Every structure is written in C-alpha cells, then in structure tokens.
C-alpha cells in the first residue's frame, strides 16, 4: 500500500492537525481544499459568509500546507457538489422532506469523487479531519465513534463501505477536541483557536427557507394548517419554513401544544397534532449502505436519526442490500423522512439508509 495520502484541508483546525499527524507518521501528504460552493460567484448569493469554501479558509489551508512543507492544491468540485448535494437539498424540501446535505456530500463528493481525484494524483489513500475511527480486525474494516463523543462524526460517515473504509484515514478520531487545539497551538498554526465552521456550508445564516424558496418560489406560498382529522386551524407561511417536530412559529392557538407531524407537499398543507402524534414505532429506509454486509433480521441495534441525536434501541425487522426496516423498543419521536438513519452495534457503525 502506498504511503501517499490526499488529505482534505478545509482551513479549519481539525483537518490541519490531521495533515500534521500524517506527516509526523511518515506519510507523503498532499493537501487539497475542495472548492464546493460558488459563494459570492453564485448569482443567488449577495455576499460571502462563514463556511469551508471562502477565500479566507483556502488561504488558511495554504498557510498550514506551507508550514508542513507539503504540496497543496485547490480542487474545483462545484459541478459535482451542485448536482449531487445542492439540487438534491432543494428537491427534498420540495417533496416535504428534511434532507441531510452533509451526509450526502460525504457519500457522493468527499468519499466518491474525491477518491477519483486521489487516484489522478497517485494517492491510494485519502484522509479527513472527522472525529471517527477506522479499525481493522478479522479481515474487515470497522467504522467506530470518535473517542470524543461530544464531537463524534461517525453518523455523517455512516454510508461508508469496505471499499471506502479500506482507503481512508481519520487521524484525529482518537483525540478530544481540546487536544486537537493544543497540538495546533504547539505547531504554531494560525487556526488553533479558529471557531468550527457552520454545519451546512451553502446556506447563509442557517436560513434554509430563504435558500430554498429563492430556487423554488412556490414553496413560499401560504397554505392551510390542519389537524390530523383535516380541520383547518390556520395558515402557514410556506412549507419550506417548517420541519417535522417543529412547535414554535406556527401562529395558532390551541388548548395543548401542537407540533408539525407531517408536511403534505402535494396539498401544500401543514399537518399538526399533539406531541404523541410524533411517535413512531418503526421506520423503513432506502439507499442502504452496509459497512460489512447486511444485518440479520431480529438483531438488536442502536438507531441514530440525527447528527447530534441520541441513538435509541431498536430491532431489525428486515434488511436487504438496498433497504431495511427497524422497530423501536419504545415509540420514538425523532423520525423525519429524508434524514439518515445510522445503525450501530455499540460504537461500531453497521450501516445507514435514508428514512422513507
């Protein structure tokens, strides 16, 4: 196996320390920043904002590469990113679903198109600054949670299979975030105290509704808010402004708190109900990806439905190469179509799929 590694460098502290650790371990490291989002060149964006694709982030990554004395490149992957991530994000919102663009970016860009670029540069391995661990035992590669569970990012890597895991290095997965910053400070990196970037790099100030409605104006159209029996309770301000589980901002009064239980895109309607209306006993998922083969029906697992949510006990009802279904041990309220469900055995990722 080659010792040449293509390391993704976002200009943040995590990827900078990842590159430094690889150099320290004797790898021949090539640093790259993936130019994913057009930023101020985008006709929909009025100005630049915080994220991983700004000029400042690129310059920070270049400075770190110079300090480490490693080659550095900027890879233009805007077309792939827009087609696979941004367009999908907008389309999923238009269907009344809650997409996970970070997971999709990892699947199609950082751990797919990025491998192709690595091969072009003569690299057999890639590396990122994610807080997760890859271990090898019994002839297979296992993805595990990062040791810093507060920063664990195994969820957004849940779609990685053996072919990706065998070619990926995650140098900081065994570190606490504070230790990562300490190493950066010791090395004199200008990013040692740099704040973490926002989670979705292409949505300014987290205003998803603005972003989506600029591209699909009909999603800004007002419509009825109805209860689960179909009675009209009020009017919503455009479906793009709401997600399943939302309570605040509904603008209706009722004897008991009401939550969004369903987004009915076909009828431009928002369905609301009491908290227990969010509870689900089971879920089904498509676009399944398995770390090492499908899991057997009846197997006890932990299921995580959001990047920062608690994993909950469940049991596998069925599983195939492309789909799976699970039943929760206790009814669970955190199920949103379009999000990713990642299945764990303890801290080991078994597989993932998109919630239907």
C-alpha positions in Angstrom: 0.0 0.0 0.0 1.3 3.4 -1.0 2.2 5.9 1.7 1.0 8.8 -0.4 -2.2 10.4 1.1 -4.5 13.0 -0.3 -5.7 15.0 2.8 -8.8 17.2 2.6 -7.9 20.5 4.2 -10.8 22.9 4.9 -8.8 25.6 6.6 -10.0 24.6 10.0 -8.2 23.2 13.0 -9.3 19.6 12.6 -8.1 19.0 9.1 -4.9 21.0 9.7 -4.0 18.7 12.7 -5.0 15.7 10.7 -2.5 16.6 8.0 0.2 17.3 10.6 -0.3 14.0 12.3 0.0 12.2 8.9 3.3 14.0 8.2 4.5 13.0 11.6 3.6 9.4 10.9 5.8 9.4 7.8 3.1 9.6 5.1 3.8 11.5 1.9 0.9 14.0 2.2 -0.7 16.1 -0.4 -3.1 18.8 0.9 -6.2 19.8 -1.0 -9.1 22.1 -0.5 -12.3 21.1 -2.3 -14.0 24.2 -3.8 -17.6 23.0 -3.5 -19.7 26.1 -3.3 -19.5 29.2 -5.6 -20.0 31.6 -2.7 -20.1 35.2 -3.9 -19.9 34.0 -7.5 -23.3 32.3 -7.1 -26.0 34.6 -8.6 -28.2 33.8 -5.6 -25.7 34.9 -3.0 -25.2 38.6 -2.3 -22.0 38.2 -0.3 -19.6 35.7 1.3 -20.3 34.2 4.6 -18.7 31.7 7.1 -18.0 28.2 5.9 -15.5 26.0 4.3 -15.4 27.5 0.8 -14.4 31.1 1.5 -11.2 32.7 0.3 -10.1 33.0 3.9 -10.5 29.3 4.5 -8.5 28.5 1.4 -5.7 30.8 2.5 -5.6 29.3 5.9 -5.2 25.8 4.4 -2.5 27.0 2.1 -0.6 28.5 5.1 -0.8 25.3 7.0 0.4 23.3 4.0 3.4 25.7 3.7 4.3 25.2 7.3 4.1 21.4 6.9 6.1 21.7 3.6 3.6 19.6 1.7 2.1 20.2 -1.8 -1.2 21.9 -1.8 -4.0 22.2 -4.4 -7.5 23.6 -4.7 -9.8 21.1 -6.5 -12.8 22.6 -8.3 -15.7 20.2 -7.5 -18.5 22.7 -7.8 -20.4 20.9 -10.6 -20.5 17.6 -8.7 -21.5 19.4 -5.4 -24.3 21.3 -7.0 -25.7 18.3 -8.9 -25.4 15.8 -6.0 -25.9 17.9 -2.9 -27.5 21.3 -3.5 -30.0 20.3 -6.2 -31.0 17.3 -4.0 -31.3 19.5 -0.9 -33.8 21.7 -2.8 -35.7 18.8 -4.3 -36.1 17.1 -1.0 -37.5 20.2 0.6 -39.9 20.5 -2.3 -41.1 17.0 -1.5 -41.8 17.9 2.1 -38.8 16.0 3.4 -35.9 17.0 5.6 -32.6 16.3 3.8 -29.1 15.8 5.2 -26.7 17.5 2.8 -23.6 16.9 4.9 -24.1 13.1 4.8 -24.9 13.3 1.1 -21.7 15.4 0.5 -19.7 12.7 2.2 -21.2 9.9 0.2 -21.0 11.5 -3.3 -18.2 14.1 -3.0 -15.7 13.5 -0.2 -15.8 9.8 -0.4 -16.5 9.2 -4.1 -15.4 12.0 -6.5 -12.6 12.7 -4.0 -11.2 9.2 -4.5 -11.1 9.8 -8.2 -9.0 12.9 -7.7 -6.8 11.0 -5.3 -6.1 8.3 -8.0 -5.3 11.0 -10.5 -2.6 12.3 -8.1 -1.1 8.9 -7.5 -2.6 8.5 -4.0 -4.1 5.2 -2.7 -5.4 6.8 0.5 -7.4 9.8 1.5 -7.7 11.4 4.9 -10.1 13.8 6.5 -10.4 15.6 9.9 -13.6 13.8 11.0 -14.0 12.7 14.6 -14.5 9.0 14.0 -12.2 5.9 14.0 -11.4 3.2 11.5 -10.1 0.0 12.9 -9.1 -3.3 11.2 -9.8 -6.7 12.7 -10.8 -10.2 11.5 -10.2 -9.2 7.9 -12.5 -6.3 7.8 -12.5 -2.5 8.4 -14.8 -1.1 11.1 -16.0 2.5 11.5 -16.4 3.5 15.2 -17.4 6.6 17.0 -14.8 9.1 17.8 -13.4 8.9 21.3 -14.7 12.5 21.9 -18.4 11.6 21.9 -19.3 15.3 22.1 -17.7 15.8 18.7 -18.3 12.3 17.2 -19.0 12.5 13.5 -19.5 8.8 12.7 -23.1 9.5 11.9 -22.3 11.6 8.8 -19.9 8.8 7.7 -22.4 6.1 8.2 -22.7 5.3 4.4 -19.0 4.2 4.1 -18.5 0.6 3.0 -15.4 -1.6 3.0 -14.2 -0.2 -0.3 -14.1 3.3 1.2 -13.0 2.4 4.7 -10.0 0.4 3.5 -8.7 3.5 1.7 -9.5 6.2 4.3 -7.5 7.5 7.3 -9.1 9.5 10.1 -6.1 10.8 12.1 -7.8 12.7 14.8 -10.6 10.2 15.7 -8.8 9.2 18.9 -8.4 12.8 20.1 -10.5 15.1 22.3 -11.2 18.4 20.6 -9.2 20.2 23.3 -6.2 18.0 22.4 -6.6 18.8 18.7 -6.4 22.5 19.5 -3.4 22.0 21.8 -1.5 20.3 19.1 -2.4 23.1 16.6 -1.2 25.7 19.1 2.1 23.8 19.7 2.7 23.7 16.0 2.1 27.4 15.7 -0.9 27.0 13.4 -2.9 30.2 12.8 -6.1 28.2 13.1 -5.5 26.8 16.6 -8.4 28.9 18.1 -10.5 29.2 14.9 -14.2 28.5 15.6 -15.8 25.5 14.0 -17.5 26.2 10.7 -21.3 26.1 10.3 -22.8 22.7 9.6 -24.3 23.5 6.1 -21.7 25.4 4.2 -24.0 26.7 1.4 -26.9 28.2 3.5 -26.2 31.6 4.8 -27.1 32.1 8.5 -28.9 28.9 8.5 -31.9 30.4 6.6 -32.9 27.3 4.8 -36.3 28.7 3.8 -34.8 31.7 2.0 -32.3 29.5 0.2 -35.0 27.0 -1.0 -37.7 29.5 -1.9 -35.3 31.5 -4.0 -34.9 28.4 -6.1 -38.4 27.0 -5.8 -40.7 30.1 -5.3 -43.9 28.1 -5.0 -42.6 26.7 -1.7 -43.1 30.2 -0.3 -46.9 30.0 -1.0 -49.1 30.1 2.0 -51.5 27.2 2.7 -53.6 25.6 5.4 -52.5 24.3 8.7 -54.8 21.3 9.5 -55.1 18.9 12.4 -54.8 15.1 11.9 -58.6 15.0 11.1 -58.3 17.6 8.4 -59.9 20.5 10.2 -58.3 23.9 9.2 -56.6 25.6 12.2 -54.8 28.4 10.5 -52.4 29.3 7.6 -48.7 28.6 7.2 -46.2 30.9 5.5 -44.7 28.4 3.1 -43.8 24.8 3.6 -40.0 25.5 3.4 -40.2 27.2 6.7 -41.2 24.1 8.7 -39.9 20.7 9.7 -41.4 17.7 11.3 -41.3 18.1 15.1 -41.4 21.9 15.0 -43.5 23.6 17.6 -42.6 27.3 17.6 -43.7 29.7 14.8 -46.9 28.0 13.9 -49.1 31.0 14.7 -52.0 29.1 16.0 -53.5 28.7 19.5 -54.8 25.5 21.0 -55.5 24.1 24.5 -52.5 21.9 24.2 -49.1 22.4 22.5 -49.2 21.4 18.8 -46.3 20.1 16.7 -45.7 19.6 13.0 -46.4 15.9 12.5 -46.4 15.8 8.6 -45.6 18.1 5.7 -48.1 17.4 2.9 -46.3 18.8 -0.1 -48.9 17.5 -2.6 -51.6 19.7 -1.0 -49.4 22.5 0.3 -50.7 21.7 3.8 -49.0 21.5 7.2 -50.4 18.8 9.5 -50.1 19.4 13.2 -51.0 17.4 16.3 -50.1 16.7 19.9 -46.6 15.6 20.9 -47.6 11.9 20.9 -48.5 12.3 17.2 -44.8 12.4 16.5 -44.2 9.0 18.0 -43.3 6.2 15.6 -42.9 2.5 16.4 -40.9 1.7 13.3 -39.3 3.1 10.2 -38.2 2.0 6.8 -35.1 3.2 4.9 -33.9 3.1 1.4 -30.5 3.8 -0.3 -29.0 1.4 2.3 -25.2 1.2 2.6 -23.6 -1.5 4.8 -20.2 -1.4 6.3 -19.7 -5.2 6.1 -22.8 -7.0 4.7 -26.4 -6.7 5.6 -27.5 -7.4 9.2 -29.8 -10.3 10.0 -33.5 -9.8 11.0 -34.0 -9.8 14.7 -30.7 -8.2 15.5 -30.7 -5.6 18.3 -29.2 -2.3 17.2 -28.9 1.3 18.2 -30.5 3.7 15.7 -29.5 7.3 15.3 -31.7 9.6 13.2 -29.9 13.0 13.5 -26.2 14.0 13.6 -26.4 15.2 17.3 -29.3 13.0 18.5 -29.1 10.2 21.0 -29.1 6.7 19.5 -32.1 4.6 20.6 -32.5 0.8 21.0 -34.3 -0.9 18.1 -34.5 -4.3 16.4 -34.0 -5.1 12.7 -37.3 -6.2 11.1 -35.9 -6.8 7.6 -32.8 -5.9 5.6 -31.6 -6.2 2.0 -28.7 -4.7 0.0 -30.8 -1.5 -0.6 -33.4 -1.3 2.2 -34.0 -2.0 5.8 -36.8 -1.7 8.4 -36.5 -1.4 12.2 -38.8 -1.4 15.1 -38.0 0.7 18.1 -38.0 -0.8 21.6 -40.1 2.3 22.7 -42.0 4.7 20.4 -39.7 7.4 19.2 -40.4 10.9 18.1 -37.3 11.8 16.1 -38.2 10.2 12.7 -38.1 12.6 9.8 -38.3 11.4 6.2 -35.2 12.4 4.2 -32.9 12.2 7.2 -30.4 9.4 7.5 -30.8 6.5 10.0 -27.5 5.0 11.1 -27.4 1.6 12.8 -24.8 0.9 15.4 -23.6 -2.1 17.4 -22.3 -0.3 20.5 -19.9 2.3 18.9 -19.5 0.4 15.6 -21.4 1.5 12.5 -23.2 -1.3 10.8 -24.9 0.7 8.0 -27.1 3.5 7.1 -30.1 4.4 4.9 -32.4 7.3 4.1 -35.6 7.4 6.1 -38.7 6.9 4.0 
